[in-house]
Amino acid sequence: MKVCDIIEKLNLKVIAGEEGLQNEVRGGYTSDLLSDVMGNADEGQVWITLQTHRNVMAVASLKEVAAVIIVKDLEADENTISQSNDEGIPLLSSSMQAFELSGELYKLLAEKK
């Protein structure tokens, strides 16, 4: 499954990083603690968070995640958007809370196995 597929199926909004919409999604990781993501997220996962600052994209790049989804319609700051475009990692938005979105992503990925 690709990032563009989850955007359509989960009704996500693309904020930035359109260059990476064909990235392959290998799983998901939900956390708001950057050190947790750095230590535990895997390459190709979609990272679900409520964090909106530019350090999110630094960690996303370090871990080579497929995309970052910001929950609860929170708005990313301009530096985060700029870095998303620079890194080619999609920055997405959802109106759902992290718990709900994590469950929906899990179900979607489980269907493809």
C-alpha positions in Angstrom: 0.0 0.0 0.0 1.2 3.5 -0.8 0.8 6.8 1.1 -1.6 8.0 -1.6 -3.8 5.0 -0.9 -4.2 5.7 2.8 -4.9 9.3 2.0 -7.9 8.3 0.0 -9.2 5.6 2.3 -8.7 7.5 5.5 -9.9 10.9 4.1 -6.6 12.6 5.0 -5.5 16.1 3.9 -2.1 16.6 2.3 -0.3 19.5 3.9 3.1 19.1 2.3 5.7 16.7 0.9 3.7 15.6 -2.1 6.9 14.2 -3.6 6.6 11.2 -1.3 3.0 10.3 -2.0 4.2 7.1 -3.7 6.2 6.0 -0.6 5.4 2.4 0.4 3.7 2.0 3.8 5.0 -0.9 5.8 3.1 -0.2 9.1 2.3 2.5 11.5 3.6 4.0 14.7 1.7 6.3 17.1 3.6 8.4 19.6 4.0 12.1 20.6 7.4 11.5 22.3 10.2 12.2 19.8 12.7 10.0 21.7 10.2 7.1 21.6 9.8 7.4 17.8 13.6 7.7 17.4 14.1 4.5 19.4 11.2 2.4 18.1 9.7 3.5 14.8 10.7 1.5 11.7 11.5 2.6 8.2 8.4 2.8 6.0 5.9 3.2 8.9 3.4 6.0 9.0 3.9 8.1 12.1 0.8 9.4 13.8 1.3 12.3 16.2 -0.2 15.6 17.6 3.3 17.3 17.4 3.5 20.1 14.8 7.0 21.6 15.2 9.9 21.2 12.8 11.6 18.5 15.0 8.9 16.1 13.9 10.3 16.2 10.3 13.9 15.8 11.5 12.9 12.6 13.3 10.8 11.5 10.4 13.8 11.9 8.1 16.1 10.2 10.5 13.8 7.2 10.7 12.8 7.3 7.0 9.1 7.0 7.8 6.7 6.9 4.8 4.6 9.8 6.1 3.6 11.8 9.2 -0.1 12.3 10.1 -1.0 15.1 12.4 -4.2 14.4 14.3 -7.2 16.5 15.5 -6.9 19.0 12.6 -3.9 20.6 14.3 -1.9 22.9 12.1 1.8 22.4 11.4 4.1 25.5 11.6 5.7 26.9 8.5 9.1 25.4 9.3 7.6 21.9 9.6 5.8 22.4 6.2 9.0 23.6 4.6 11.1 20.7 5.9 8.4 18.2 4.8 8.8 19.6 1.3 12.6 19.5 1.5 12.7 15.9 2.7 9.9 14.6 0.4 8.1 13.1 3.4 4.4 13.6 3.2 2.9 15.6 6.0 -0.8 14.8 6.4 -3.7 15.9 8.6 -6.7 14.1 10.0 -9.7 15.3 12.1 -9.6 12.0 14.0 -7.8 11.6 17.4 -4.7 9.4 17.5 -6.5 6.5 19.0 -9.2 6.4 16.3 -6.8 7.0 13.5 -4.4 4.3 14.7 -7.3 1.8 14.7 -8.4 2.8 11.2 -4.9 2.6 9.8 -4.3 -0.8 11.5 -7.5 -2.2 9.9 -6.6 -0.8 6.5 -3.1 -2.4 6.6 -4.4 -5.7 8.0 -6.7 -6.0 5.0 -3.7 -5.8 2.6 -1.9 -8.7 4.3 
